[in-house]
Amino acid sequence: MLFRSRGATWSPGESMGFRAPESCPALARIPSTGDLLLLWNEAYDPKHYSHGGKRTPLVAAVSKDEGKTWGPARPIETDPDRAFTNPGIGFTKGGDVLVHYWTSEYRPNGAMGDDRIDLRLAIFDVDWLYGR
């Protein structure tokens, strides 16, 4: 069970079943529901130029049972010509989710362009995460 002991004890690590490239995910508890929110790049391709696949799409999923199972992935960004990575999660008192991440265009060879990196912010209602 995630967070049961508030980090005082840990069980052995095990896969949650997500296949993703070498990219930072984000995990947070949704204040209004107590459920877990996970953001990650739902892509894996060991033959890709680098990092085990593209960093697109950036998706979100909710777990209502402390991470044992996860709802369907909801797309935040899906452009195959751009990388979306290093997300962070925040919440407003009004019930909105704030997701910040950086993005850059892919070069023709598959590498992420490092000459221009933009910061983006996606804002949506918590209900969107549940498909409501």
C-alpha positions as CSV (number, residue, x, y, z in Angstrom):
1,M,0.0,0.0,0.0
2,L,1.4,3.4,-1.0
3,F,1.8,6.0,1.7
4,R,0.2,3.8,4.5
5,S,3.1,4.5,6.8
6,R,3.9,7.9,5.5
7,G,7.3,6.7,4.3
8,A,8.4,5.1,7.5
9,T,8.5,1.6,6.1
10,W,8.9,0.3,2.5
11,S,7.9,-2.9,0.8
12,P,10.1,-4.4,-1.8
13,G,9.9,-2.6,-5.1
14,E,7.8,-4.0,-7.9
15,S,6.6,-2.9,-11.3
16,M,3.3,-1.1,-11.6
17,G,3.1,-2.4,-15.1
18,F,3.7,0.9,-16.9
19,R,6.1,0.8,-19.9
20,A,7.7,4.1,-20.4
21,P,10.8,5.7,-21.8
22,E,13.6,7.1,-19.6
23,S,11.5,10.1,-18.5
24,C,10.4,11.6,-15.2
25,P,6.9,10.7,-14.1
26,A,5.0,12.6,-11.5
27,L,2.8,11.2,-8.7
28,A,0.5,13.2,-6.4
29,R,-2.6,12.7,-4.2
30,I,-5.7,14.5,-5.4
31,P,-6.8,16.6,-2.4
32,S,-10.5,16.5,-3.1
33,T,-10.8,12.7,-3.5
34,G,-7.7,11.3,-1.8
35,D,-7.0,9.3,-5.0
36,L,-3.5,9.0,-6.6
37,L,-2.7,10.9,-9.9
38,L,0.1,9.6,-12.1
39,L,1.6,11.5,-15.1
40,W,4.0,9.7,-17.5
41,N,5.0,9.3,-21.1
42,E,3.0,6.4,-22.4
43,A,5.5,5.2,-24.9
44,Y,8.3,2.7,-25.0
45,D,10.5,1.9,-27.9
46,P,14.0,0.5,-27.2
47,K,15.0,1.1,-30.8
48,H,14.3,4.8,-30.6
49,Y,17.2,7.3,-31.0
50,S,17.6,7.5,-27.2
51,H,15.9,7.3,-23.8
52,G,13.9,4.2,-24.7
53,G,11.3,6.0,-26.7
54,K,9.8,9.4,-27.4
55,R,8.6,11.5,-24.6
56,T,5.1,11.7,-26.1
57,P,2.3,11.3,-25.4
58,L,2.1,12.8,-21.9
59,V,-0.8,11.1,-20.1
60,A,-2.6,11.0,-16.7
61,A,-4.3,8.2,-14.8
62,V,-6.0,7.9,-11.5
63,S,-5.9,5.1,-8.9
64,K,-8.7,4.8,-6.4
65,D,-7.1,1.9,-4.5
66,E,-3.6,3.2,-3.5
67,G,-1.9,2.3,-6.7
68,K,-3.1,-1.4,-7.1
69,T,-5.0,-0.6,-10.2
70,W,-5.2,2.5,-12.5
71,G,-8.0,4.0,-14.6
72,P,-7.5,4.6,-18.3
73,A,-4.8,7.0,-19.5
74,R,-6.1,10.4,-20.3
75,P,-4.0,12.4,-22.9
76,I,-2.6,15.8,-21.9
77,E,-0.3,16.2,-24.9
78,T,-0.1,13.9,-28.0
79,D,1.9,15.7,-30.7
80,P,4.3,13.0,-32.1
81,D,6.7,15.8,-33.2
82,R,7.3,17.1,-29.7
83,A,8.7,15.9,-26.4
84,F,6.7,16.5,-23.2
85,T,8.5,15.7,-20.1
86,N,9.5,16.5,-16.5
87,P,5.9,17.2,-15.3
88,G,4.9,18.6,-12.0
89,I,1.5,18.6,-10.4
90,G,-0.4,21.2,-8.3
91,F,-4.0,21.8,-7.3
92,T,-6.0,24.9,-6.8
93,K,-8.5,25.5,-4.0
94,G,-11.2,25.7,-6.6
95,G,-10.6,22.1,-7.8
96,D,-8.4,22.6,-10.8
97,V,-5.4,20.5,-11.6
98,L,-2.2,22.4,-12.7
99,V,0.3,20.3,-14.7
100,H,3.5,22.0,-15.7
101,Y,6.1,20.4,-18.0
102,W,8.7,21.3,-20.6
103,T,8.4,20.7,-24.3
104,S,10.7,20.8,-27.3
105,E,10.5,19.7,-31.0
106,Y,12.1,16.5,-32.1
107,R,14.8,16.8,-34.7
108,P,14.6,14.7,-37.9
109,N,17.0,12.1,-36.4
110,G,14.8,11.6,-33.4
111,A,16.8,13.6,-30.9
112,M,15.1,16.2,-28.7
113,G,15.9,19.7,-29.8
114,D,17.9,21.5,-27.1
115,D,18.0,24.9,-28.9
116,R,14.5,25.8,-27.8
117,I,12.7,24.4,-24.8
118,D,9.4,25.8,-23.7
119,L,7.5,25.6,-20.4
120,R,3.8,24.7,-20.6
121,L,1.0,24.7,-18.2
122,A,-2.2,22.6,-18.6
123,I,-5.1,23.5,-16.4
124,F,-8.2,21.3,-16.1
125,D,-10.9,20.3,-13.7
126,V,-10.4,17.3,-11.5
127,D,-13.5,15.8,-13.0
128,W,-11.7,15.5,-16.4
129,L,-9.4,12.9,-14.8
130,Y,-12.4,10.7,-14.1
131,G,-14.0,11.2,-17.5
132,R,-16.9,13.2,-16.1
